[in-house]
Amino acid sequence: MLDSLAQSLRGTLKKIANASNIDKDVIKDVVRDIQRALLQADLNVKLVLSITKEVERRALEEKPPAGMSSREHVIRIIYDQLVKILGEPRDVGLKKHVIMMIGLYGQGKTTTTAKMAKYFQKRGLKVGVIAADVHRPAAFDQLKQLGDRINVPVYGFPKAKDSVAVVKKGMEQYADFDIVIIDTSGRHSLEEDLIKEMEDIAKVAKPDERFLVIDAAVGQQAGPQAQAFHDAVKVTGVIITKLDGTAKAGGALSAVAVTNAPVTFIGTGEHIEDLEKLDPPRFISRLLGMGDLQTLLEKAQDSMGGKDAEAMAKKMMSGKFSLLEMRDQMEMLTKMGPLDKIMGMLPQGFGGGKGPMEMQDPREAQARLKKFKVIMNSMTKFELENPREIKSSRLKRIAKGAGVDQKEVRSLLKYYNMSQKAVKGFSSNRRIRRQLMKQLQIPDVDMG
């Protein structure tokens, strides 16, 4: 997400970290870099000047807190001010409620409705979707196909004409469901008949949430659009789609955040799982290369059973790491999504910048992991538990069974040795280990 902005901001933080002394000249230089980066990401000029002026003022006037260096203090100020751009996070909550999806044509509303259904379904809630877009041809068919893919029921009719009647019957159908999501009709602009239709649907459904869906490509125009919908139907939150596909994404995020309709979710890709709740501190932390371990852990728990996640965490935190654990880890990574997104949640330079994943393109790394899994499936349980016992004869047999060259098996063993060292270093850091175990809500492991 926002790759060019992220690279520019991370370069600025490196400049601070490498400066021999944090003086007025360095701060002014850093402020200019931040201004340039934010403007290139399409943020509003007045907002950029306001934010960077505050960064400069605080960096020059505030003294670092006890135990914090001047470099760390300036980086913290930059982080704080960038978080303010996105405003206060708003928690939708995992509770019984009705969600009404609204927006103009072509913003990704129907796809986002399915993503939203998947989001709540994965969290153990019973979800039903109502297809209330009776104007766009094949709107029902599209939503029905998406619903079938994620095993979520969709109420509606291909040739329905009365959206209010569809919603009324759909609400009766889903009376005992936890979450009901209504996909409404769009228009090319905020026309009078669209507002009237939304108002009529709202009277019948009495939605707890009215989510406006906006494509990130609209840039700073997202602000006026969000405000107009808010004035018409009291929008409770905004979902920005296709955040990974445009240089204007920063403009959309910042423009909407200063309205009365905060960004609640962001679309981060084409897959149905690619919907994230926007948490400004986590988002900015990832943008600056500081990582987002909390979201990473949540994704790990989603991709595995709770008990499996607990068992793996205990083994890794205690320093136990055989090829069996590494195979389980690879299975988890595969389920969690594209490797580049996963690595984006780790702090920049994790593992000293020498980790086995950081040395290659994420797509190449993903393909390599698949090949490694094939090789491990050709090993015996003894070999998986005792990788150091894999000598010449075993190596030949494993390579033949996996249909690969022997050098690929050696590459796997080299990867294992590097991973084992990283895990040992990670688990030996008592402060980090306790923090992770606390976030996983499992007891800390006694390292002896």
C-alpha positions in Angstrom: 0.0 0.0 0.0 1.2 3.5 -0.9 4.6 2.1 -1.8 6.2 5.3 -3.1 5.1 7.2 0.0 6.3 4.5 2.3 9.7 4.4 0.6 10.1 8.2 0.8 9.1 8.3 4.5 11.4 5.4 5.4 14.2 7.2 3.6 13.5 10.3 5.7 13.7 8.2 8.9 17.0 6.7 7.8 18.3 10.2 7.3 17.4 11.0 10.9 18.9 7.8 12.2 22.2 8.4 10.3 22.5 12.1 11.2 25.5 12.8 13.5 23.6 15.4 15.3 19.9 16.4 15.3 20.0 20.2 14.8 17.9 22.9 13.2 19.3 22.2 9.7 18.6 18.5 9.8 15.0 19.1 11.0 14.3 21.6 8.3 15.7 19.2 5.7 13.6 16.3 7.1 10.4 18.5 7.1 11.0 19.4 3.4 11.4 15.6 2.6 8.1 14.9 4.4 6.3 17.7 2.6 7.5 16.4 -0.8 6.5 12.8 0.0 3.0 13.7 1.2 2.3 16.1 -1.7 3.4 13.3 -4.2 0.9 11.0 -2.5 -1.9 13.6 -3.3 -2.5 14.9 0.2 -4.1 18.3 0.5 -1.5 21.2 0.5 -3.0 23.0 3.5 -3.1 19.7 5.5 0.5 18.9 4.5 1.8 22.4 5.6 -0.2 22.2 8.9 1.2 18.7 9.7 4.8 19.5 8.8 4.8 22.8 10.6 3.8 21.0 13.7 6.5 18.4 13.2 9.1 21.2 12.9 7.7 23.1 15.9 7.7 20.1 18.2 11.1 18.8 17.0 12.7 22.2 17.8 10.9 23.0 21.0 10.2 19.8 22.8 12.8 18.0 24.8 13.1 14.2 24.5 11.5 12.3 27.4 13.8 10.5 29.8 15.3 7.4 28.2 14.6 8.6 24.6 17.3 9.9 22.3 16.8 13.0 20.2 16.6 10.8 17.0 13.9 8.6 18.5 12.0 11.6 19.7 11.9 13.2 16.2 10.8 9.9 14.7 8.1 9.6 17.3 6.8 13.1 16.5 6.6 12.3 12.8 4.7 9.1 13.7 2.3 11.0 16.0 1.5 13.7 13.4 1.0 11.2 10.6 -1.5 9.3 12.8 -3.4 12.5 13.3 -4.0 12.8 9.5 -6.2 9.7 9.7 -8.1 10.8 12.7 -9.5 8.7 15.6 -10.0 5.0 14.9 -13.7 3.8 15.0 -14.5 0.3 16.2 -17.4 -1.3 14.5 -17.5 -4.2 17.0 -18.5 -7.8 16.7 -22.1 -7.5 17.6 -25.6 -8.0 16.1 -26.2 -5.2 13.7 -27.5 -4.2 10.2 -25.1 -2.6 7.7 -26.2 -0.6 4.7 -23.6 -0.2 1.9 -24.0 2.9 -0.3 -22.0 4.6 -3.0 -21.8 5.7 -6.7 -21.3 3.3 -9.6 -17.9 1.8 -10.2 -16.6 2.2 -6.6 -16.4 -1.5 -5.8 -19.5 -1.6 -3.6 -20.8 -5.1 -4.5 -17.3 -6.7 -4.1 -16.8 -4.9 -0.9 -20.2 -6.2 0.4 -18.9 -9.7 -0.1 -15.6 -8.8 1.6 -17.5 -7.4 4.5 -19.5 -10.6 4.8 -16.4 -12.6 4.8 -14.8 -10.4 7.4 -17.6 -11.0 9.9 -18.1 -14.6 9.0 -14.4 -15.3 9.8 -15.1 -13.9 13.3 -17.8 -16.4 14.0 -20.9 -14.4 13.2 -23.8 -15.6 11.1 -24.0 -13.3 8.1 -26.8 -12.7 5.5 -26.6 -10.4 2.5 -29.5 -8.6 0.8 -29.2 -7.7 -3.0 -31.0 -4.4 -3.1 -29.4 -3.1 -6.3 -32.4 -3.4 -8.7 -31.0 -1.0 -11.3 -27.7 -2.4 -12.5 -28.0 -5.4 -14.8 -26.6 -8.6 -13.3 -26.0 -7.0 -9.9 -27.9 -9.8 -8.2 -26.0 -12.5 -10.2 -22.6 -11.0 -9.3 -23.4 -10.8 -5.6 -24.9 -14.3 -5.6 -21.7 -15.7 -7.1 -19.6 -14.0 -4.5 -21.9 -15.2 -1.7 -21.7 -18.8 -3.0 -17.9 -18.6 -2.9 -17.8 -17.7 0.7 -20.9 -19.8 1.7 -23.0 -16.7 2.7 -26.7 -16.6 1.7 -27.8 -13.8 -0.6 -31.5 -12.7 -0.7 -32.9 -11.1 -3.8 -34.2 -11.7 -7.3 -32.6 -11.2 -10.7 -35.5 -9.2 -12.1 -36.7 -7.4 -9.0 -37.8 -3.8 -9.5 -38.7 -2.6 -5.9 -35.6 -2.4 -3.8 -37.5 -1.5 -0.6 -39.7 -4.6 -1.0 -36.6 -6.7 -1.4 -35.1 -5.3 1.7 -38.2 -5.7 3.8 -38.5 -9.4 2.9 -34.8 -9.9 3.3 -34.9 -8.5 6.8 -37.7 -10.9 7.7 -35.6 -13.8 6.1 -32.5 -12.9 8.2 -34.3 -12.0 11.5 -32.2 -14.5 13.5 -28.8 -13.6 11.8 -26.1 -11.7 13.6 -25.1 -9.5 10.7 -27.3 -8.3 7.8 -25.5 -6.4 4.9 -27.6 -4.6 2.4 -26.0 -3.8 -1.0 -27.9 -0.8 -2.5 -28.1 0.7 -5.9 -25.5 3.2 -7.2 -25.7 6.1 -9.6 -23.3 8.1 -11.7 -23.8 11.0 -9.2 -25.6 11.8 -6.0 -29.0 12.2 -7.7 -32.3 13.0 -6.0 -33.8 9.6 -6.7 -30.8 7.8 -5.2 -31.1 9.8 -2.0 -34.8 9.0 -1.8 -34.2 5.3 -2.4 -31.5 5.2 0.3 -33.8 7.0 2.8 -36.7 4.6 2.0 -34.4 1.6 2.5 -33.1 3.0 5.8 -36.6 3.5 7.1 -37.3 -0.2 6.5 -33.9 -1.7 7.6 -33.1 0.8 10.4 -29.4 0.1 9.8 -26.9 0.5 12.6 -24.2 1.4 10.1 -24.3 3.3 6.8 -21.0 2.6 5.0 -20.0 4.7 2.0 -17.7 2.9 -0.5 -15.2 5.1 -2.4 -12.5 4.1 -4.8 -9.1 5.4 -3.7 -8.5 6.7 -7.3 -10.9 9.6 -6.7 -8.1 11.2 -4.5 -9.0 14.3 -2.7 -12.5 14.3 -4.3 -13.3 11.6 -1.7 -13.8 14.3 0.9 -16.6 16.3 -0.9 -18.2 13.0 -1.9 -18.2 11.7 1.6 -19.5 15.0 3.0 -22.3 15.0 0.4 -23.5 11.5 1.3 -23.1 12.3 5.0 -25.3 15.4 4.6 -27.9 13.3 2.8 -28.1 10.1 4.8 -25.8 10.5 7.8 -22.9 8.2 6.8 -21.4 6.4 9.9 -18.2 5.3 8.1 -16.3 5.1 4.9 -14.6 2.2 3.1 -11.9 3.1 0.7 -11.3 0.4 -2.0 -8.3 -0.4 -4.2 -5.9 1.3 -1.9 -3.1 -0.8 -3.4 -3.7 0.4 -6.9 -3.3 4.2 -7.1 -0.9 7.0 -6.3 -3.9 9.1 -5.2 -4.6 6.8 -2.2 -3.1 9.3 0.3 -5.5 12.0 -1.0 -8.5 9.8 -0.5 -7.5 8.7 3.0 -6.7 12.2 4.3 -9.6 13.9 2.5 -12.2 11.6 4.0 -10.6 11.6 7.5 -11.2 15.3 7.9 -15.0 14.9 7.3 -17.5 13.7 9.8 -17.4 10.2 8.2 -14.2 8.4 9.4 -12.5 5.7 7.3 -13.4 2.4 9.0 -12.2 -0.2 6.5 -9.7 -0.2 3.6 -9.6 -2.6 0.6 -6.0 -3.8 0.1 -6.3 -6.2 -2.9 -8.5 -8.2 -5.3 -9.0 -11.2 -3.0 -12.1 -11.5 -0.9 -10.0 -11.6 2.3 -8.4 -8.2 1.3 -10.4 -6.0 3.6 -8.8 -4.5 6.8 -10.2 -2.5 9.6 -8.3 0.9 9.5 -6.4 1.4 12.7 -4.4 4.7 12.2 -1.5 3.8 14.6 -1.1 0.3 13.0 -1.4 1.7 9.5 1.2 4.5 10.0 3.5 2.1 11.8 3.5 -0.2 8.7 3.9 2.7 6.4 7.0 3.9 8.2 8.5 0.4 8.2 8.0 0.0 12.0 5.9 -3.2 11.4 2.5 -4.2 12.6 2.9 -7.3 14.7 -0.5 -7.1 16.2 -2.2 -7.5 12.8 0.3 -10.2 11.8 -0.7 -12.2 14.9 -4.4 -11.7 14.2 -3.9 -13.0 10.6 -1.9 -16.0 12.0 -4.8 -16.8 14.4 -7.3 -16.5 11.6 -5.4 -18.8 9.3 -4.9 -21.5 12.0 -7.1 -22.9 14.7 -6.6 -21.2 18.0 -5.1 -24.2 19.6 -2.7 -24.7 16.6 -1.6 -21.1 16.9 -1.0 -21.5 20.6 1.0 -24.7 20.1 3.2 -23.2 17.4 3.8 -20.0 19.4 4.8 -22.0 22.5 7.3 -24.1 20.5 8.8 -21.1 18.7 9.0 -19.0 21.8 10.8 -21.8 23.7 13.3 -22.1 20.9 12.1 -25.5 19.6 12.2 -25.4 15.8 12.6 -28.5 13.7 11.6 -28.9 10.1 8.2 -30.0 11.4 7.7 -26.6 12.9 9.0 -24.9 9.8 6.6 -26.9 7.6 3.7 -25.8 9.9 5.0 -22.2 9.7 5.0 -22.4 5.8 1.4 -23.7 5.8 0.4 -20.8 8.0 2.2 -18.3 5.7 0.4 -19.7 2.7 -3.0 -19.3 4.3 -2.2 -15.8 5.5 -1.9 -14.4 2.0 0.7 -12.9 -0.3 4.2 -12.9 1.3 4.9 -9.3 0.4 1.9 -8.2 2.6 3.0 -10.4 5.4 6.6 -9.1 5.3 5.2 -5.6 5.3 3.9 -6.2 8.8 7.4 -7.0 10.1 9.6 -4.2 11.3 12.0 -3.0 8.6 15.3 -4.9 8.9 13.8 -7.6 11.0 16.4 -10.2 11.6 19.2 -7.7 10.9 18.2 -7.5 7.3 19.6 -11.0 6.7 16.5 -13.1 7.1 15.9 -15.7 4.4 12.8 -13.9 3.2 14.4 -10.5 2.9 17.0 -11.5 0.3 14.6 -11.9 -2.6 11.5 -10.8 -4.4 8.3 -11.8 -2.4 6.9 -13.6 -5.4 10.1 -15.6 -5.8 10.1 -16.3 -2.1 6.5 -17.6 -2.3 7.4 -20.0 -5.2 10.4 -21.1 -3.2 8.3 -21.9 -0.2 6.0 -24.1 -2.3 9.0 -26.0 -3.6 10.4 -26.4 0.0 7.0 -27.9 1.1 7.3 -30.5 -1.7 10.8 -31.4 -0.6 9.7 -31.8 3.1 6.8 -34.0 2.0 9.4 -36.4 0.7 11.1 -36.7 4.1 10.5 -39.2 6.8 9.3 -38.0 10.3 12.7 -38.8 11.7 14.3 -36.5 9.1 11.9 -33.7 9.8 12.6 -33.9 13.5 16.3 -34.4 13.0 17.4 -32.3 10.0 21.1 -32.6 11.0 20.9 -36.3 10.2 20.3 -35.6 6.6 23.6 -36.7 5.0 24.5 -37.8 1.5 22.4 -40.9 1.0 19.3 -39.4 2.6 19.8 -36.2 0.6 19.8 -38.2 -2.7 16.7 -40.1 -1.8 14.8 -37.0 -0.8 15.8 -35.1 -4.0 14.7 -38.1 -6.1 11.3 -38.4 -4.3 10.6 -34.6 -4.6 11.7 -34.5 -8.3 14.3 -31.8 -7.6 18.1 -31.4 -7.8 20.1 -32.1 -4.7 21.2 -28.5 -4.5 17.5 -27.6 -3.8 17.5 -29.9 -0.8 20.7 -28.3 0.4 19.0 -24.9 -0.1 16.1 -25.9 2.1 18.5 -27.1 4.9 20.4 -23.8 4.6 17.1 -21.9 4.9 16.2 -24.0 7.9 19.5 -23.2 9.6 19.0 -19.4 9.0 15.4 -19.6 10.3 16.4 -21.5 13.4 19.0 -18.9 14.3 16.3 -16.1 13.8 13.8 -18.0 16.0 16.4 -18.5 18.7 17.4 -14.8 18.7 13.8 -13.8 18.7 12.8 -16.2 21.5 15.8 -15.2 23.7 14.6 -11.6 23.8 12.5 -11.8 27.0 10.7 -8.5 26.5 9.6 -9.2 23.0 8.7 -12.8 23.9 6.4 -11.7 26.8 4.7 -9.1 24.6 3.9 -11.6 21.9 2.7 -14.3 24.3 0.5 -11.7 26.0 -1.0 -10.6 22.6 -1.6 -14.3 21.8 -3.2 -14.6 25.2 -1.2 -17.7 26.2 1.1 -18.2 29.2 4.8 -17.2 28.8 7.2 -20.0 28.3 9.9 -20.7 30.8 13.2 -20.5 29.0 15.1 -22.0 31.9 
